Amino acid sequence: MKIIKVENLTTAFGDNLVHNNISFDVNEGEIFGVLGGSGSGKSVLVKQIVMLNQIQKGTIKIFDRDISKLSLQEIQELKLQYSYLFQFGALYSFLNVIENISVMLKEYTNLPRELIEKIAYTNLDIVGLPKSTAKLYPSELSGGMKKRVALARSLAMQPKILFLDEPTSGLDPASTQKINELLLYLKNSLNITIVIITHDLETIKTVLDRFIIIKKDIIFDGNIDEALKSENEFIKDFLSNKKAT
């Protein structure tokens, strides 16, 4: 099933053409990557899909629903079916870990406080953090721990799609490997469709089922084995870098 469909999307800022009539699909249950060099419009594209940026020209469908034709009520209902994880986690500095994870449940459900807390602790365990971190504040966490807490929060509403912006950015190799292993676990155990913006070559090679590379147009759409066989010089150079930038 095609869970996301982008058709003939064009985006420009002044004279700067960012997306040139691009089209692609995301399949249900896969980990899909949005790749490209700096300034290629990766984040702009994903923010258009999650309705944080306006579509200028073209169509985006989620669950076969044209997002530009939804009512405000329909938009709100759709947004509860996916989560968007910002690059730096965007945790609330004045809330502790378990409170951060509970925010969405308190805001959008009528669940009793005890059940919300139980769900929050379950998600804390899913992302591999011990109960001892529950009462810590973001300032007391490492970069990798902040990413895990943000991920636990994004899972609170049991989303069908998880959007991640550079989930391993700024992490050391050991923390990057743990995040990558966690993403594979989430896909396999929770059957979540995951869309990732990433520069990390290890993530590209070991986590993504399929990806696109954007350079105004989509210059590649496929898996890592197909990409490594490509004769396109940009693709070869892109994948030969330690960090794909």
C-alpha positions as CSV (number, residue, x, y, z in Angstrom):
1,M,0.0,0.0,0.0
2,K,1.2,3.5,-0.9
3,I,0.8,5.3,2.4
4,I,2.2,8.7,1.1
5,K,2.0,9.9,-2.5
6,V,3.8,13.1,-3.7
7,E,2.8,14.1,-7.2
8,N,4.3,16.9,-9.4
9,L,5.5,18.9,-6.4
10,T,7.3,22.2,-7.3
11,T,8.7,24.6,-4.6
12,A,10.6,27.8,-5.2
13,F,11.7,30.7,-2.9
14,G,12.1,33.7,-5.1
15,D,14.4,32.7,-8.0
16,N,15.6,29.6,-6.1
17,L,13.9,26.5,-7.5
18,V,14.1,23.9,-4.7
19,H,11.8,21.1,-6.0
20,N,11.3,20.7,-9.7
21,N,8.0,18.8,-10.4
22,I,9.0,15.8,-8.2
23,S,6.9,12.7,-7.6
24,F,7.5,9.6,-5.4
25,D,5.6,7.2,-3.1
26,V,6.3,5.8,0.4
27,N,5.1,2.2,1.0
28,E,3.4,1.2,4.2
29,G,5.8,-0.5,6.7
30,E,9.1,0.6,5.1
31,I,11.9,2.9,6.4
32,F,12.1,5.5,3.7
33,G,14.9,8.1,3.4
34,V,14.9,11.6,2.0
35,L,18.5,12.4,1.0
36,G,20.3,15.2,-0.7
37,G,23.0,17.8,-0.4
38,S,22.8,20.9,1.7
39,G,20.1,23.2,0.5
40,S,18.3,20.5,-1.5
41,G,15.0,21.1,0.3
42,K,14.8,17.8,2.3
43,S,13.4,19.4,5.4
44,V,11.1,21.7,3.3
45,L,9.7,18.6,1.6
46,V,9.0,16.7,4.8
47,K,7.5,19.8,6.4
48,Q,5.2,20.1,3.5
49,I,4.1,16.5,3.9
50,V,3.4,17.0,7.6
51,M,1.6,20.3,6.9
52,L,4.1,22.6,8.6
53,N,5.0,24.2,5.2
54,Q,2.5,25.2,2.5
55,I,2.4,23.3,-0.8
56,Q,3.1,25.7,-3.6
57,K,2.3,23.5,-6.6
58,G,1.5,19.8,-6.8
59,T,-0.3,17.2,-4.6
60,I,0.5,15.3,-1.5
61,K,-1.7,12.4,-0.3
62,I,-1.5,10.6,3.0
63,F,-3.6,7.5,3.4
64,D,-4.9,8.4,-0.1
65,R,-6.3,11.7,1.2
66,D,-5.3,15.0,-0.5
67,I,-4.0,17.1,2.4
68,S,-4.7,20.4,0.6
69,K,-8.5,19.5,0.5
70,L,-9.0,18.6,4.1
71,S,-11.1,20.6,6.6
72,L,-9.5,21.9,9.8
73,Q,-11.2,19.0,11.7
74,E,-9.9,16.5,9.1
75,I,-6.4,18.0,9.3
76,Q,-6.4,17.6,13.1
77,E,-7.6,14.0,12.9
78,L,-4.9,13.2,10.3
79,K,-2.1,14.8,12.3
80,L,-2.9,12.5,15.2
81,Q,-2.0,9.5,13.0
82,Y,1.7,10.6,12.6
83,S,4.5,12.1,14.6
84,Y,7.3,14.5,13.5
85,L,10.6,14.4,15.4
86,F,12.5,17.6,15.0
87,Q,16.3,17.4,14.5
88,F,17.2,18.5,18.0
89,G,14.4,16.8,19.8
90,A,12.6,19.9,20.9
91,L,12.0,18.7,24.5
92,Y,10.4,21.0,27.0
93,S,13.2,22.2,29.3
94,F,10.8,22.8,32.2
95,L,9.4,19.3,32.1
96,N,11.2,16.1,33.2
97,V,11.5,13.1,31.0
98,I,8.3,11.3,31.9
99,E,6.4,14.6,31.7
100,N,7.8,15.3,28.3
101,I,6.7,11.8,27.1
102,S,3.2,12.4,28.6
103,V,2.5,15.8,27.0
104,M,0.6,14.6,23.9
105,L,-1.5,12.1,25.9
106,K,-2.5,14.7,28.4
107,E,-3.4,17.2,25.6
108,Y,-5.3,14.9,23.2
109,T,-6.8,12.1,25.3
110,N,-9.0,11.7,28.3
111,L,-7.1,8.9,29.8
112,P,-6.6,8.7,33.6
113,R,-3.3,10.0,34.9
114,E,-2.2,6.6,36.1
115,L,-2.7,5.1,32.6
116,I,-0.9,8.0,30.9
117,E,2.1,7.5,33.3
118,K,2.1,3.7,32.6
119,I,2.1,4.4,28.8
120,A,4.9,6.9,29.2
121,Y,7.0,4.4,31.2
122,T,6.4,1.7,28.6
123,N,7.6,4.0,25.9
124,L,10.6,4.9,28.0
125,D,11.4,1.2,28.1
126,I,10.8,0.8,24.4
127,V,13.5,3.3,23.5
128,G,16.0,1.7,25.9
129,L,16.1,4.2,28.8
130,P,16.0,3.0,32.4
131,K,13.3,4.2,34.9
132,S,16.0,6.1,36.7
133,T,16.0,8.7,33.9
134,A,12.2,9.4,34.3
135,K,12.6,12.4,36.7
136,L,15.6,13.9,35.0
137,Y,15.3,17.2,33.0
138,P,16.6,17.7,29.5
139,S,19.6,19.6,30.7
140,E,20.7,16.5,32.6
141,L,20.6,14.2,29.5
142,S,23.2,13.4,26.9
143,G,22.5,14.1,23.2
144,G,21.7,10.5,22.6
145,M,19.3,10.3,25.6
146,K,17.5,13.5,24.4
147,K,16.9,11.8,21.0
148,R,15.5,8.7,22.7
149,V,13.2,10.7,25.0
150,A,11.9,12.7,22.0
151,L,11.4,9.4,20.2
152,A,9.5,8.0,23.2
153,R,7.3,11.1,23.1
154,S,6.6,10.7,19.4
155,L,5.4,7.2,20.0
156,A,2.9,8.1,22.7
157,M,-0.1,8.4,20.4
158,Q,0.8,5.2,18.6
159,P,1.4,6.9,15.2
160,K,1.1,5.0,11.9
161,I,3.9,7.1,10.4
162,L,7.0,8.5,12.1
163,F,8.9,11.4,10.5
164,L,12.5,11.9,11.7
165,D,14.7,14.9,10.9
166,E,18.4,13.9,11.2
167,P,17.8,11.5,14.2
168,T,21.6,10.7,14.5
169,S,22.9,14.3,13.9
170,G,25.5,15.2,16.5
171,L,25.8,11.8,18.0
172,D,29.0,9.7,18.4
173,P,29.2,6.4,16.5
174,A,28.1,4.3,19.4
175,S,25.0,6.4,20.0
176,T,24.3,6.5,16.2
177,Q,24.4,2.7,16.1
178,K,22.0,2.4,19.0
179,I,19.5,4.8,17.4
180,N,19.7,2.9,14.1
181,E,19.1,-0.4,15.9
182,L,16.1,1.2,17.7
183,L,14.6,2.4,14.4
184,L,14.8,-1.2,13.0
185,Y,13.2,-2.5,16.2
186,L,10.4,0.0,16.0
187,K,9.7,-1.0,12.3
188,N,9.7,-4.7,13.0
189,S,7.9,-4.7,16.4
190,L,5.4,-1.9,16.0
191,N,4.9,-2.0,12.2
192,I,5.4,1.8,11.9
193,T,6.2,3.4,8.6
194,I,9.3,5.6,9.1
195,V,10.4,8.5,6.9
196,I,13.9,9.8,7.7
197,I,15.9,12.8,6.6
198,T,19.5,11.8,7.1
199,H,23.1,12.6,6.1
200,D,24.5,9.6,7.9
201,L,26.0,7.0,5.6
202,E,25.7,4.2,8.1
203,T,22.0,4.9,8.5
204,I,21.6,5.0,4.7
205,K,23.4,1.6,4.3
206,T,22.0,-0.3,7.2
207,V,18.5,1.1,8.0
208,L,16.8,2.4,4.9
209,D,14.7,0.1,2.8
210,R,14.5,2.6,0.1
211,F,15.4,6.3,-0.5
212,I,15.3,9.2,-2.8
213,I,18.1,11.6,-3.5
214,I,17.0,15.2,-4.4
215,K,18.9,17.7,-6.5
216,K,15.9,19.9,-7.5
217,D,14.7,16.8,-9.4
218,I,14.7,13.3,-8.0
219,I,18.0,11.8,-9.3
220,F,17.5,8.5,-7.6
221,D,14.7,6.4,-6.2
222,G,15.6,2.9,-5.0
223,N,17.6,0.9,-2.4
224,I,21.2,1.0,-1.4
225,D,22.3,-1.9,-3.7
226,E,20.8,-0.2,-6.7
227,A,22.4,3.1,-5.7
228,L,25.9,1.6,-5.3
229,K,25.6,0.2,-8.9
230,S,24.6,3.6,-10.3
231,E,27.0,5.2,-12.8
232,N,25.7,8.7,-11.9
233,E,28.7,10.7,-10.7
234,F,26.7,12.7,-8.2
235,I,25.3,9.5,-6.6
236,K,28.7,7.8,-6.5
237,D,30.2,10.9,-4.9
238,F,27.3,11.3,-2.5
239,L,27.6,7.7,-1.2
240,S,31.4,7.7,-1.1
241,N,31.6,10.4,1.6
242,K,31.9,9.6,5.2
243,K,28.9,11.7,5.8
244,A,26.6,12.1,2.8
245,T,26.2,15.9,2.5
